[in-house]
Amino acid sequence: MLPIPNGGIEPNLLYRAMFIRLIREFKPALILTHRPNSYHPDHRYTSLLVQDSSFVVTVPDNCPEVPALRHNPTVLYMCRGFRAV
C-alpha cells in the first residue's frame, strides 16, 4: 500500500520517482497493472506511472539513491470483462 489517498494518485514526477524506487527495490521480472483506459482515474494513472517508471528503471540518473536495474521488467495489463447482469 502506498501513502496515497483513494482518488489522489496523479501522473507527476513525485509519484513517478516513488514508483521507480519501488520497482528497483523489488526487482520484478514482471509487473501486472491496470489497463491504461480504465474507468477509474487511480487505475489509469497507476497504469501510466508503471509504464513510465518501468521504462527508466535502468537509467542511473533517475533516482540515483537506489541502484538502477540491469533490465526493464515486462509490463502486462490486466483486463476486466464487463457483462450485463
mmCIF file as gemmi writes it, N, C-alpha and C atoms, coordinates in Angstrom:
data_model
loop_
_atom_site.group_PDB
_atom_site.id
_atom_site.type_symbol
_atom_site.label_atom_id
_atom_site.label_alt_id
_atom_site.label_comp_id
_atom_site.label_asym_id
_atom_site.label_entity_id
_atom_site.label_seq_id
_atom_site.pdbx_PDB_ins_code
_atom_site.Cartn_x
_atom_site.Cartn_y
_atom_site.Cartn_z
_atom_site.occupancy
_atom_site.B_iso_or_equiv
_atom_site.pdbx_formal_charge
_atom_site.auth_seq_id
_atom_site.auth_asym_id
_atom_site.pdbx_PDB_model_num
ATOM 1 N N . MET Axp A 1 ? 0.836 -1.17 0 1 0 ? 1 A 1
ATOM 2 C CA . MET Axp A 1 ? 0 0 0 1 0 ? 1 A 1
ATOM 3 C C . MET Axp A 1 ? 0.888 1.241 0 1 0 ? 1 A 1
ATOM 4 N N . LEU Axp A 2 ? 0.517 2.173 -0.827 1 0 ? 2 A 1
ATOM 5 C CA . LEU Axp A 2 ? 1.274 3.423 -0.911 1 0 ? 2 A 1
ATOM 6 C C . LEU Axp A 2 ? 0.581 4.516 -0.101 1 0 ? 2 A 1
ATOM 7 N N . PRO Axp A 3 ? 1.332 5.498 0.348 1 0 ? 3 A 1
ATOM 8 C CA . PRO Axp A 3 ? 0.734 6.58 1.136 1 0 ? 3 A 1
ATOM 9 C C . PRO Axp A 3 ? 0.03 7.622 0.255 1 0 ? 3 A 1
ATOM 10 N N . ILE Axp A 4 ? -0.883 7.129 -0.579 1 0 ? 4 A 1
ATOM 11 C CA . ILE Axp A 4 ? -1.633 7.99 -1.493 1 0 ? 4 A 1
ATOM 12 C C . ILE Axp A 4 ? -3.115 7.73 -1.232 1 0 ? 4 A 1
ATOM 13 N N . PRO Axp A 5 ? -3.893 8.754 -0.934 1 0 ? 5 A 1
ATOM 14 C CA . PRO Axp A 5 ? -5.316 8.523 -0.653 1 0 ? 5 A 1
ATOM 15 C C . PRO Axp A 5 ? -6.079 8.07 -1.891 1 0 ? 5 A 1
ATOM 16 N N . ASN Axp A 6 ? -7.166 7.353 -1.666 1 0 ? 6 A 1
ATOM 17 C CA . ASN Axp A 6 ? -8.014 6.898 -2.764 1 0 ? 6 A 1
ATOM 18 C C . ASN Axp A 6 ? -8.465 8.101 -3.589 1 0 ? 6 A 1
ATOM 19 N N . GLY Axp A 7 ? -8.288 8.014 -4.888 1 0 ? 7 A 1
ATOM 20 C CA . GLY Axp A 7 ? -8.645 9.104 -5.78 1 0 ? 7 A 1
ATOM 21 C C . GLY Axp A 7 ? -7.59 10.193 -5.861 1 0 ? 7 A 1
ATOM 22 N N . GLY Axp A 8 ? -6.444 9.996 -5.205 1 0 ? 8 A 1
ATOM 23 C CA . GLY Axp A 8 ? -5.437 11.049 -5.137 1 0 ? 8 A 1
ATOM 24 C C . GLY Axp A 8 ? -4.194 10.832 -5.977 1 0 ? 8 A 1
ATOM 25 N N . ILE Axp A 9 ? -4.13 9.734 -6.698 1 0 ? 9 A 1
ATOM 26 C CA . ILE Axp A 9 ? -2.922 9.491 -7.498 1 0 ? 9 A 1
ATOM 27 C C . ILE Axp A 9 ? -3.005 10.282 -8.8 1 0 ? 9 A 1
ATOM 28 N N . GLU Axp A 10 ? -1.892 10.805 -9.226 1 0 ? 10 A 1
ATOM 29 C CA . GLU Axp A 10 ? -1.826 11.526 -10.499 1 0 ? 10 A 1
ATOM 30 C C . GLU Axp A 10 ? -0.442 11.307 -11.107 1 0 ? 10 A 1
ATOM 31 N N . PRO Axp A 11 ? -0.347 11.363 -12.424 1 0 ? 11 A 1
ATOM 32 C CA . PRO Axp A 11 ? 0.924 11.104 -13.088 1 0 ? 11 A 1
ATOM 33 C C . PRO Axp A 11 ? 1.853 12.32 -13.003 1 0 ? 11 A 1
ATOM 34 N N . ASN Axp A 12 ? 2.589 12.412 -11.908 1 0 ? 12 A 1
ATOM 35 C CA . ASN Axp A 12 ? 3.524 13.523 -11.759 1 0 ? 12 A 1
ATOM 36 C C . ASN Axp A 12 ? 4.918 12.987 -11.412 1 0 ? 12 A 1
ATOM 37 N N . LEU Axp A 13 ? 5.894 13.866 -11.374 1 0 ? 13 A 1
ATOM 38 C CA . LEU Axp A 13 ? 7.277 13.433 -11.149 1 0 ? 13 A 1
ATOM 39 C C . LEU Axp A 13 ? 7.5 12.867 -9.752 1 0 ? 13 A 1
ATOM 40 N N . LEU Axp A 14 ? 6.799 13.381 -8.752 1 0 ? 14 A 1
ATOM 41 C CA . LEU Axp A 14 ? 6.927 12.867 -7.392 1 0 ? 14 A 1
ATOM 42 C C . LEU Axp A 14 ? 6.502 11.402 -7.317 1 0 ? 14 A 1
ATOM 43 N N . TYR Axp A 15 ? 5.343 11.093 -7.878 1 0 ? 15 A 1
ATOM 44 C CA . TYR Axp A 15 ? 4.855 9.713 -7.855 1 0 ? 15 A 1
ATOM 45 C C . TYR Axp A 15 ? 5.673 8.818 -8.785 1 0 ? 15 A 1
ATOM 46 N N . ARG Axp A 16 ? 6.141 9.354 -9.89 1 0 ? 16 A 1
ATOM 47 C CA . ARG Axp A 16 ? 6.987 8.549 -10.783 1 0 ? 16 A 1
ATOM 48 C C . ARG Axp A 16 ? 8.259 8.128 -10.054 1 0 ? 16 A 1
ATOM 49 N N . ALA Axp A 17 ? 8.871 9.039 -9.317 1 0 ? 17 A 1
ATOM 50 C CA . ALA Axp A 17 ? 10.071 8.701 -8.548 1 0 ? 17 A 1
ATOM 51 C C . ALA Axp A 17 ? 9.753 7.63 -7.498 1 0 ? 17 A 1
ATOM 52 N N . MET Axp A 18 ? 8.578 7.731 -6.876 1 0 ? 18 A 1
ATOM 53 C CA . MET Axp A 18 ? 8.156 6.734 -5.902 1 0 ? 18 A 1
ATOM 54 C C . MET Axp A 18 ? 8.051 5.357 -6.556 1 0 ? 18 A 1
ATOM 55 N N . PHE Axp A 19 ? 7.454 5.306 -7.746 1 0 ? 19 A 1
ATOM 56 C CA . PHE Axp A 19 ? 7.307 4.045 -8.462 1 0 ? 19 A 1
ATOM 57 C C . PHE Axp A 19 ? 8.67 3.51 -8.906 1 0 ? 19 A 1
ATOM 58 N N . ILE Axp A 20 ? 9.544 4.379 -9.383 1 0 ? 20 A 1
ATOM 59 C CA . ILE Axp A 20 ? 10.885 3.939 -9.792 1 0 ? 20 A 1
ATOM 60 C C . ILE Axp A 20 ? 11.6 3.29 -8.615 1 0 ? 20 A 1
ATOM 61 N N . ARG Axp A 21 ? 11.554 3.937 -7.461 1 0 ? 21 A 1
ATOM 62 C CA . ARG Axp A 21 ? 12.21 3.379 -6.269 1 0 ? 21 A 1
ATOM 63 C C . ARG Axp A 21 ? 11.62 2.017 -5.902 1 0 ? 21 A 1
ATOM 64 N N . LEU Axp A 22 ? 10.296 1.915 -5.908 1 0 ? 22 A 1
ATOM 65 C CA . LEU Axp A 22 ? 9.648 0.648 -5.556 1 0 ? 22 A 1
ATOM 66 C C . LEU Axp A 22 ? 10.013 -0.467 -6.53 1 0 ? 22 A 1
ATOM 67 N N . ILE Axp A 23 ? 9.993 -0.171 -7.802 1 0 ? 23 A 1
ATOM 68 C CA . ILE Axp A 23 ? 10.339 -1.188 -8.806 1 0 ? 23 A 1
ATOM 69 C C . ILE Axp A 23 ? 11.792 -1.616 -8.629 1 0 ? 23 A 1
ATOM 70 N N . ARG Axp A 24 ? 12.671 -0.673 -8.434 1 0 ? 24 A 1
ATOM 71 C CA . ARG Axp A 24 ? 14.085 -1.02 -8.247 1 0 ? 24 A 1
ATOM 72 C C . ARG Axp A 24 ? 14.307 -1.838 -6.986 1 0 ? 24 A 1
ATOM 73 N N . GLU Axp A 25 ? 13.643 -1.477 -5.907 1 0 ? 25 A 1
ATOM 74 C CA . GLU Axp A 25 ? 13.828 -2.219 -4.653 1 0 ? 25 A 1
ATOM 75 C C . GLU Axp A 25 ? 13.268 -3.636 -4.749 1 0 ? 25 A 1
ATOM 76 N N . PHE Axp A 26 ? 12.149 -3.8 -5.417 1 0 ? 26 A 1
ATOM 77 C CA . PHE Axp A 26 ? 11.516 -5.11 -5.535 1 0 ? 26 A 1
ATOM 78 C C . PHE Axp A 26 ? 12.16 -5.968 -6.626 1 0 ? 26 A 1
ATOM 79 N N . LYS Axp A 27 ? 12.674 -5.339 -7.677 1 0 ? 27 A 1
ATOM 80 C CA . LYS Axp A 27 ? 13.335 -6.006 -8.811 1 0 ? 27 A 1
ATOM 81 C C . LYS Axp A 27 ? 12.455 -7.064 -9.488 1 0 ? 27 A 1
ATOM 82 N N . PRO Axp A 28 ? 11.248 -6.691 -9.894 1 0 ? 28 A 1
ATOM 83 C CA . PRO Axp A 28 ? 10.378 -7.69 -10.531 1 0 ? 28 A 1
ATOM 84 C C . PRO Axp A 28 ? 10.803 -7.983 -11.962 1 0 ? 28 A 1
ATOM 85 N N . ALA Axp A 29 ? 10.55 -9.186 -12.399 1 0 ? 29 A 1
ATOM 86 C CA . ALA Axp A 29 ? 10.72 -9.522 -13.812 1 0 ? 29 A 1
ATOM 87 C C . ALA Axp A 29 ? 9.442 -9.184 -14.575 1 0 ? 29 A 1
ATOM 88 N N . LEU Axp A 30 ? 8.315 -9.195 -13.849 1 0 ? 30 A 1
ATOM 89 C CA . LEU Axp A 30 ? 7.002 -8.97 -14.453 1 0 ? 30 A 1
ATOM 90 C C . LEU Axp A 30 ? 6.183 -8.045 -13.555 1 0 ? 30 A 1
ATOM 91 N N . ILE Axp A 31 ? 5.51 -7.08 -14.16 1 0 ? 31 A 1
ATOM 92 C CA . ILE Axp A 31 ? 4.597 -6.194 -13.438 1 0 ? 31 A 1
ATOM 93 C C . ILE Axp A 31 ? 3.224 -6.308 -14.092 1 0 ? 31 A 1
ATOM 94 N N . LEU Axp A 32 ? 2.206 -6.585 -13.291 1 0 ? 32 A 1
ATOM 95 C CA . LEU Axp A 32 ? 0.819 -6.565 -13.754 1 0 ? 32 A 1
ATOM 96 C C . LEU Axp A 32 ? 0.204 -5.268 -13.274 1 0 ? 32 A 1
ATOM 97 N N . THR Axp A 33 ? -0.407 -4.548 -14.164 1 0 ? 33 A 1
ATOM 98 C CA . THR Axp A 33 ? -1.017 -3.277 -13.792 1 0 ? 33 A 1
ATOM 99 C C . THR Axp A 33 ? -2.357 -3.114 -14.49 1 0 ? 33 A 1
ATOM 100 N N . HIS Axp A 34 ? -3.053 -2.067 -14.13 1 0 ? 34 A 1
ATOM 101 C CA . HIS Axp A 34 ? -4.35 -1.773 -14.741 1 0 ? 34 A 1
ATOM 102 C C . HIS Axp A 34 ? -4.173 -1.382 -16.203 1 0 ? 34 A 1
ATOM 103 N N . ARG Axp A 35 ? -5.241 -1.502 -16.941 1 0 ? 35 A 1
ATOM 104 C CA . ARG Axp A 35 ? -5.194 -1.083 -18.345 1 0 ? 35 A 1
ATOM 105 C C . ARG Axp A 35 ? -5.224 0.443 -18.409 1 0 ? 35 A 1
ATOM 106 N N . PRO Axp A 36 ? -4.568 1.024 -19.402 1 0 ? 36 A 1
ATOM 107 C CA . PRO Axp A 36 ? -4.442 2.478 -19.463 1 0 ? 36 A 1
ATOM 108 C C . PRO Axp A 36 ? -5.745 3.223 -19.745 1 0 ? 36 A 1
ATOM 109 N N . ASN Axp A 37 ? -6.791 2.522 -20.148 1 0 ? 37 A 1
ATOM 110 C CA . ASN Axp A 37 ? -8.068 3.201 -20.411 1 0 ? 37 A 1
ATOM 111 C C . ASN Axp A 37 ? -9.134 2.777 -19.403 1 0 ? 37 A 1
ATOM 112 N N . SER Axp A 38 ? -8.724 2.451 -18.182 1 0 ? 38 A 1
ATOM 113 C CA . SER Axp A 38 ? -9.657 2.03 -17.138 1 0 ? 38 A 1
ATOM 114 C C . SER Axp A 38 ? -10.631 3.153 -16.792 1 0 ? 38 A 1
ATOM 115 N N . TYR Axp A 39 ? -11.775 2.77 -16.258 1 0 ? 39 A 1
ATOM 116 C CA . TYR Axp A 39 ? -12.809 3.739 -15.881 1 0 ? 39 A 1
ATOM 117 C C . TYR Axp A 39 ? -12.419 4.571 -14.663 1 0 ? 39 A 1
ATOM 118 N N . HIS Axp A 40 ? -11.556 4.038 -13.804 1 0 ? 40 A 1
ATOM 119 C CA . HIS Axp A 40 ? -11.207 4.719 -12.555 1 0 ? 40 A 1
ATOM 120 C C . HIS Axp A 40 ? -9.918 5.519 -12.743 1 0 ? 40 A 1
ATOM 121 N N . PRO Axp A 41 ? -9.897 6.796 -12.367 1 0 ? 41 A 1
ATOM 122 C CA . PRO Axp A 41 ? -8.692 7.602 -12.573 1 0 ? 41 A 1
ATOM 123 C C . PRO Axp A 41 ? -7.459 7.039 -11.86 1 0 ? 41 A 1
ATOM 124 N N . ASP Axp A 42 ? -7.621 6.472 -10.664 1 0 ? 42 A 1
ATOM 125 C CA . ASP Axp A 42 ? -6.468 5.877 -9.986 1 0 ? 42 A 1
ATOM 126 C C . ASP Axp A 42 ? -5.874 4.739 -10.812 1 0 ? 42 A 1
ATOM 127 N N . HIS Axp A 43 ? -6.734 3.955 -11.439 1 0 ? 43 A 1
ATOM 128 C CA . HIS Axp A 43 ? -6.265 2.838 -12.262 1 0 ? 43 A 1
ATOM 129 C C . HIS Axp A 43 ? -5.524 3.352 -13.494 1 0 ? 43 A 1
ATOM 130 N N . ARG Axp A 44 ? -6.129 4.33 -14.174 1 0 ? 44 A 1
ATOM 131 C CA . ARG Axp A 44 ? -5.487 4.905 -15.375 1 0 ? 44 A 1
ATOM 132 C C . ARG Axp A 44 ? -4.122 5.481 -15.048 1 0 ? 44 A 1
ATOM 133 N N . TYR Axp A 45 ? -4.065 6.267 -13.984 1 0 ? 45 A 1
ATOM 134 C CA . TYR Axp A 45 ? -2.817 6.943 -13.641 1 0 ? 45 A 1
ATOM 135 C C . TYR Axp A 45 ? -1.77 5.952 -13.11 1 0 ? 45 A 1
ATOM 136 N N . THR Axp A 46 ? -2.222 4.922 -12.407 1 0 ? 46 A 1
ATOM 137 C CA . THR Axp A 46 ? -1.288 3.88 -11.972 1 0 ? 46 A 1
ATOM 138 C C . THR Axp A 46 ? -0.67 3.202 -13.191 1 0 ? 46 A 1
ATOM 139 N N . SER Axp A 47 ? -1.492 2.886 -14.172 1 0 ? 47 A 1
ATOM 140 C CA . SER Axp A 47 ? -1.008 2.272 -15.401 1 0 ? 47 A 1
ATOM 141 C C . SER Axp A 47 ? 0.041 3.154 -16.079 1 0 ? 47 A 1
ATOM 142 N N . LEU Axp A 48 ? -0.256 4.426 -16.182 1 0 ? 48 A 1
ATOM 143 C CA . LEU Axp A 48 ? 0.675 5.362 -16.805 1 0 ? 48 A 1
ATOM 144 C C . LEU Axp A 48 ? 1.976 5.469 -16.007 1 0 ? 48 A 1
ATOM 145 N N . LEU Axp A 49 ? 1.876 5.548 -14.691 1 0 ? 49 A 1
ATOM 146 C CA . LEU Axp A 49 ? 3.066 5.64 -13.854 1 0 ? 49 A 1
ATOM 147 C C . LEU Axp A 49 ? 3.913 4.37 -13.936 1 0 ? 49 A 1
ATOM 148 N N . VAL Axp A 50 ? 3.268 3.221 -13.955 1 0 ? 50 A 1
ATOM 149 C CA . VAL Axp A 50 ? 4.016 1.961 -14.096 1 0 ? 50 A 1
ATOM 150 C C . VAL Axp A 50 ? 4.732 1.934 -15.435 1 0 ? 50 A 1
ATOM 151 N N . GLN Axp A 51 ? 4.033 2.303 -16.492 1 0 ? 51 A 1
ATOM 152 C CA . GLN Axp A 51 ? 4.637 2.303 -17.825 1 0 ? 51 A 1
ATOM 153 C C . GLN Axp A 51 ? 5.828 3.25 -17.882 1 0 ? 51 A 1
ATOM 154 N N . ASP Axp A 52 ? 5.651 4.481 -17.435 1 0 ? 52 A 1
ATOM 155 C CA . ASP Axp A 52 ? 6.731 5.471 -17.486 1 0 ? 52 A 1
ATOM 156 C C . ASP Axp A 52 ? 7.892 5.086 -16.57 1 0 ? 52 A 1
ATOM 157 N N . SER Axp A 53 ? 7.579 4.609 -15.378 1 0 ? 53 A 1
ATOM 158 C CA . SER Axp A 53 ? 8.619 4.268 -14.413 1 0 ? 53 A 1
ATOM 159 C C . SER Axp A 53 ? 9.407 3.04 -14.838 1 0 ? 53 A 1
ATOM 160 N N . SER Axp A 54 ? 8.725 2.022 -15.332 1 0 ? 54 A 1
ATOM 161 C CA . SER Axp A 54 ? 9.42 0.794 -15.704 1 0 ? 54 A 1
ATOM 162 C C . SER Axp A 54 ? 10.349 1.013 -16.895 1 0 ? 54 A 1
ATOM 163 N N . PHE Axp A 55 ? 10.081 2.04 -17.67 1 0 ? 55 A 1
ATOM 164 C CA . PHE Axp A 55 ? 10.941 2.355 -18.806 1 0 ? 55 A 1
ATOM 165 C C . PHE Axp A 55 ? 12.285 2.923 -18.367 1 0 ? 55 A 1
ATOM 166 N N . VAL Axp A 56 ? 12.309 3.689 -17.275 1 0 ? 56 A 1
ATOM 167 C CA . VAL Axp A 56 ? 13.542 4.374 -16.867 1 0 ? 56 A 1
ATOM 168 C C . VAL Axp A 56 ? 14.239 3.756 -15.65 1 0 ? 56 A 1
ATOM 169 N N . VAL Axp A 57 ? 13.783 2.592 -15.189 1 0 ? 57 A 1
ATOM 170 C CA . VAL Axp A 57 ? 14.447 1.982 -14.027 1 0 ? 57 A 1
ATOM 171 C C . VAL Axp A 57 ? 15.884 1.558 -14.323 1 0 ? 57 A 1
ATOM 172 N N . THR Axp A 58 ? 16.244 1.499 -15.588 1 0 ? 58 A 1
ATOM 173 C CA . THR Axp A 58 ? 17.622 1.148 -15.958 1 0 ? 58 A 1
ATOM 174 C C . THR Axp A 58 ? 18.52 2.373 -16.123 1 0 ? 58 A 1
ATOM 175 N N . VAL Axp A 59 ? 17.958 3.568 -16.01 1 0 ? 59 A 1
ATOM 176 C CA . VAL Axp A 59 ? 18.706 4.809 -16.202 1 0 ? 59 A 1
ATOM 177 C C . VAL Axp A 59 ? 19.24 5.281 -14.843 1 0 ? 59 A 1
ATOM 178 N N . PRO Axp A 60 ? 20.556 5.24 -14.63 1 0 ? 60 A 1
ATOM 179 C CA . PRO Axp A 60 ? 21.123 5.545 -13.314 1 0 ? 60 A 1
ATOM 180 C C . PRO Axp A 60 ? 20.829 6.951 -12.798 1 0 ? 60 A 1
ATOM 181 N N . ASP Axp A 61 ? 20.664 7.936 -13.67 1 0 ? 61 A 1
ATOM 182 C CA . ASP Axp A 61 ? 20.45 9.317 -13.222 1 0 ? 61 A 1
ATOM 183 C C . ASP Axp A 61 ? 19.065 9.558 -12.633 1 0 ? 61 A 1
ATOM 184 N N . ASN Axp A 62 ? 18.123 8.667 -12.875 1 0 ? 62 A 1
ATOM 185 C CA . ASN Axp A 62 ? 16.789 8.773 -12.277 1 0 ? 62 A 1
ATOM 186 C C . ASN Axp A 62 ? 16.813 8.087 -10.924 1 0 ? 62 A 1
ATOM 187 N N . CYS Axp A 63 ? 16.539 8.834 -9.875 1 0 ? 63 A 1
ATOM 188 C CA . CYS Axp A 63 ? 16.541 8.313 -8.508 1 0 ? 63 A 1
ATOM 189 C C . CYS Axp A 63 ? 17.859 7.598 -8.194 1 0 ? 63 A 1
ATOM 190 N N . PRO Axp A 64 ? 18.96 8.313 -8.247 1 0 ? 64 A 1
ATOM 191 C CA . PRO Axp A 64 ? 20.28 7.682 -8.095 1 0 ? 64 A 1
ATOM 192 C C . PRO Axp A 64 ? 20.531 7.066 -6.719 1 0 ? 64 A 1
ATOM 193 N N . GLU Axp A 65 ? 19.684 7.371 -5.73 1 0 ? 65 A 1
ATOM 194 C CA . GLU Axp A 65 ? 19.867 6.791 -4.4 1 0 ? 65 A 1
ATOM 195 C C . GLU Axp A 65 ? 19.523 5.303 -4.348 1 0 ? 65 A 1
ATOM 196 N N . VAL Axp A 66 ? 18.828 4.793 -5.383 1 0 ? 66 A 1
ATOM 197 C CA . VAL Axp A 66 ? 18.502 3.374 -5.479 1 0 ? 66 A 1
ATOM 198 C C . VAL Axp A 66 ? 19.188 2.847 -6.742 1 0 ? 66 A 1
ATOM 199 N N . PRO Axp A 67 ? 19.982 1.785 -6.632 1 0 ? 67 A 1
ATOM 200 C CA . PRO Axp A 67 ? 20.716 1.294 -7.813 1 0 ? 67 A 1
ATOM 201 C C . PRO Axp A 67 ? 19.791 0.95 -8.979 1 0 ? 67 A 1
ATOM 202 N N . ALA Axp A 68 ? 20.216 1.342 -10.169 1 0 ? 68 A 1
ATOM 203 C CA . ALA Axp A 68 ? 19.45 1.069 -11.386 1 0 ? 68 A 1
ATOM 204 C C . ALA Axp A 68 ? 19.422 -0.431 -11.675 1 0 ? 68 A 1
ATOM 205 N N . LEU Axp A 69 ? 18.354 -0.876 -12.31 1 0 ? 69 A 1
ATOM 206 C CA . LEU Axp A 69 ? 18.238 -2.277 -12.716 1 0 ? 69 A 1
ATOM 207 C C . LEU Axp A 69 ? 18.993 -2.499 -14.022 1 0 ? 69 A 1
ATOM 208 N N . ARG Axp A 70 ? 19.377 -3.723 -14.247 1 0 ? 70 A 1
ATOM 209 C CA . ARG Axp A 70 ? 20.073 -4.056 -15.496 1 0 ? 70 A 1
ATOM 210 C C . ARG Axp A 70 ? 19.095 -4.25 -16.653 1 0 ? 70 A 1
ATOM 211 N N . HIS Axp A 71 ? 17.866 -4.663 -16.327 1 0 ? 71 A 1
ATOM 212 C CA . HIS Axp A 71 ? 16.864 -4.941 -17.365 1 0 ? 71 A 1
ATOM 213 C C . HIS Axp A 71 ? 15.525 -4.336 -16.966 1 0 ? 71 A 1
ATOM 214 N N . ASN Axp A 72 ? 14.784 -3.926 -17.959 1 0 ? 72 A 1
ATOM 215 C CA . ASN Axp A 72 ? 13.426 -3.429 -17.713 1 0 ? 72 A 1
ATOM 216 C C . ASN Axp A 72 ? 12.508 -4.614 -17.439 1 0 ? 72 A 1
ATOM 217 N N . PRO Axp A 73 ? 11.601 -4.482 -16.49 1 0 ? 73 A 1
ATOM 218 C CA . PRO Axp A 73 ? 10.627 -5.556 -16.282 1 0 ? 73 A 1
ATOM 219 C C . PRO Axp A 73 ? 9.611 -5.583 -17.429 1 0 ? 73 A 1
ATOM 220 N N . THR Axp A 74 ? 9.009 -6.73 -17.618 1 0 ? 74 A 1
ATOM 221 C CA . THR Axp A 74 ? 7.913 -6.857 -18.568 1 0 ? 74 A 1
ATOM 222 C C . THR Axp A 74 ? 6.656 -6.314 -17.897 1 0 ? 74 A 1
ATOM 223 N N . VAL Axp A 75 ? 5.888 -5.517 -18.621 1 0 ? 75 A 1
ATOM 224 C CA . VAL Axp A 75 ? 4.65 -4.95 -18.078 1 0 ? 75 A 1
ATOM 225 C C . VAL Axp A 75 ? 3.48 -5.55 -18.845 1 0 ? 75 A 1
ATOM 226 N N . LEU Axp A 76 ? 2.547 -6.137 -18.099 1 0 ? 76 A 1
ATOM 227 C CA . LEU Axp A 76 ? 1.324 -6.673 -18.686 1 0 ? 76 A 1
ATOM 228 C C . LEU Axp A 76 ? 0.133 -5.947 -18.07 1 0 ? 76 A 1
ATOM 229 N N . TYR Axp A 77 ? -0.887 -5.772 -18.866 1 0 ? 77 A 1
ATOM 230 C CA . TYR Axp A 77 ? -2.076 -5.068 -18.414 1 0 ? 77 A 1
ATOM 231 C C . TYR Axp A 77 ? -3.187 -6.059 -18.099 1 0 ? 77 A 1
ATOM 232 N N . MET Axp A 78 ? -3.831 -5.866 -16.952 1 0 ? 78 A 1
ATOM 233 C CA . MET Axp A 78 ? -4.954 -6.711 -16.565 1 0 ? 78 A 1
ATOM 234 C C . MET Axp A 78 ? -6.192 -6.248 -17.328 1 0 ? 78 A 1
ATOM 235 N N . CYS Axp A 79 ? -7.051 -7.178 -17.656 1 0 ? 79 A 1
ATOM 236 C CA . CYS Axp A 79 ? -8.292 -6.79 -18.318 1 0 ? 79 A 1
ATOM 237 C C . CYS Axp A 79 ? -9.462 -7.117 -17.403 1 0 ? 79 A 1
ATOM 238 N N . ARG Axp A 80 ? -10.515 -6.461 -17.644 1 0 ? 80 A 1
ATOM 239 C CA . ARG Axp A 80 ? -11.718 -6.642 -16.841 1 0 ? 80 A 1
ATOM 240 C C . ARG Axp A 80 ? -12.849 -6.944 -17.801 1 0 ? 80 A 1
ATOM 241 N N . GLY Axp A 81 ? -13.471 -8.084 -17.663 1 0 ? 81 A 1
ATOM 242 C CA . GLY Axp A 81 ? -14.569 -8.451 -18.544 1 0 ? 81 A 1
ATOM 243 C C . GLY Axp A 81 ? -15.895 -7.995 -17.976 1 0 ? 81 A 1
ATOM 244 N N . PHE Axp A 82 ? -16.401 -6.869 -18.459 1 0 ? 82 A 1
ATOM 245 C CA . PHE Axp A 82 ? -17.697 -6.381 -18.001 1 0 ? 82 A 1
ATOM 246 C C . PHE Axp A 82 ? -18.814 -7.112 -18.724 1 0 ? 82 A 1
ATOM 247 N N . ARG Axp A 83 ? -19.849 -7.46 -17.951 1 0 ? 83 A 1
ATOM 248 C CA . ARG Axp A 83 ? -21.004 -8.151 -18.538 1 0 ? 83 A 1
ATOM 249 C C . ARG Axp A 83 ? -22.282 -7.533 -18.004 1 0 ? 83 A 1
ATOM 250 N N . ALA Axp A 84 ? -23.283 -7.505 -18.832 1 0 ? 84 A 1
ATOM 251 C CA . ALA Axp A 84 ? -24.603 -7.075 -18.373 1 0 ? 84 A 1
ATOM 252 C C . ALA Axp A 84 ? -25.183 -8.18 -17.499 1 0 ? 84 A 1
ATOM 253 N N . VAL Axp A 85 ? -25.804 -7.814 -16.408 1 0 ? 85 A 1
ATOM 254 C CA . VAL Axp A 85 ? -26.354 -8.822 -15.488 1 0 ? 85 A 1
ATOM 255 C C . VAL Axp A 85 ? -27.811 -9.019 -15.751 1 0 ? 85 A 1
